[in-house]
Amino acid sequence: MKTIKISLNSIEKVKAFVNEVTKFDAEFDLVSGRYVIDAKSIMGIFSLDLSKTIDLNIHSETDIDLLLE
């Protein structure tokens, strides 16, 4: 698992992010405080406080660096 910090502070960024992560079979979670949301759920993302940075957890058996590109 790899964790990176991301910022999704606009509707356009959220849409683009969800479109990208749905292309992969890997599991992605967004963590904000005590909340953990499936990163492929646009409704779940909008339930988070998007004014702060969010941790993206990538659970993958494949090369994580390829996913980050």
C-alpha positions in Angstrom: 0.0 0.0 0.0 1.2 3.5 -0.8 -0.3 6.7 0.7 0.0 10.2 -1.0 -1.6 13.5 -0.1 -3.9 15.0 -2.7 -6.1 18.1 -3.0 -9.5 17.9 -4.7 -10.7 21.5 -4.1 -12.9 21.9 -7.2 -15.7 20.0 -8.9 -13.6 19.7 -12.0 -10.7 18.1 -10.1 -13.0 15.6 -8.4 -14.5 14.6 -11.8 -11.1 14.2 -13.4 -9.8 12.2 -10.4 -12.7 9.8 -10.4 -12.4 9.3 -14.2 -8.7 8.4 -13.8 -9.0 6.0 -10.9 -11.9 4.1 -12.4 -9.6 3.0 -15.2 -7.6 0.8 -12.9 -8.5 -2.5 -11.1 -6.7 -1.4 -8.0 -8.5 -0.4 -4.8 -8.3 3.3 -3.9 -9.4 4.8 -0.6 -9.6 8.5 0.4 -8.9 9.2 4.1 -10.0 12.4 5.8 -9.8 12.4 9.5 -11.7 9.3 10.7 -13.6 8.9 7.4 -12.5 6.4 4.8 -14.2 6.6 1.4 -14.0 4.6 -1.8 -12.1 6.9 -4.2 -14.2 5.7 -7.1 -17.3 7.0 -5.5 -18.0 10.6 -6.6 -20.8 11.0 -4.0 -18.5 9.7 -1.3 -15.8 12.2 -2.2 -18.3 15.1 -2.0 -19.1 14.0 1.6 -15.6 14.9 2.7 -14.1 18.2 3.6 -12.5 19.1 0.3 -10.9 22.3 1.7 -8.2 20.2 3.3 -5.7 17.8 1.8 -6.8 14.2 1.7 -4.8 11.0 2.0 -5.1 8.7 -1.0 -4.3 5.0 -0.1 -3.5 2.8 -3.1 -3.9 -0.9 -2.6 -2.4 -2.6 -5.5 -0.5 -5.8 -6.4 0.8 -4.1 -9.5 3.5 -1.4 -9.9 2.2 1.5 -7.9 4.5 3.9 -9.8 2.7 3.1 -13.0 -0.6 4.0 -11.4 0.8 7.3 -10.2 1.7 8.4 -13.6 
